Amino acid sequence: MLTFFESPLNVLHLSSKVLVAGLIMLLAGIYGAYLYNGQMPIALLVAMHALTILGPTLIKIGYVMRLLAQYRIHGPRMIPQTA
């Protein structure tokens, strides 16, 4: 399993999937917790509110994974300094 994370392309593809999953969780949570007007069990309502927290968390994790993978692919970039 650890060899999977050694390849930056694998991490880049995984980060895209994590970003999409986080976005779907966030949108489902917003709809279920705030926009849906029907009756739902309290456990489902709590789960919908939890998705509004877990979705952005996955988005942040996916974004950091993406940045790290891109850094490992392209390497450090030097910014020219002006005097």
C-alpha positions, -999 to +999 in steps of 0.1 A: +000+000+000+028+024+008+043+018-027+011+033-041+020+067-026+055+067-039+043+075-074+032+111-077+009+103-106-010+078-084-013+105-057-025+130-084-052+107-096-063+098-061-064+135-051-088+141-080-111+114-067-109+127-032-118+162-044-148+150-063-160+128-033-156+158-010-176+180-033-204+155-037-205+150+001-207+187+006-235+193-019-255+163-006-251+176+030-261+211+021-292+198+002-302+174+030-295+196+059-307+230+047-327+228+014-348+196+018-382+205+033-396+170+039-395+149+070-365+128+078-353+108+108-331+127+132-302+103+125-303+111+088-305+148+096-274+146+119-256+126+091-265+154+066-251+180+089-220+159+094-215+158+056-213+196+056-182+192+078-167+160+062-171+173+026-149+204+030-124+183+050-120+159+021-117+188-003-089+203+017-071+169+020-075+163-017-062+198-025-031+193-004-025+159-020-027+175-054-003+202-045+022+177-031+019+155-062+024+184-085+054+195-065+069+161-068+063+159-105+076+193-114+102+198-087+109+231-069+106+262-091+130+291-086+115+325-086+138+351-102+148+378-077+150+414-088+175+437-072 
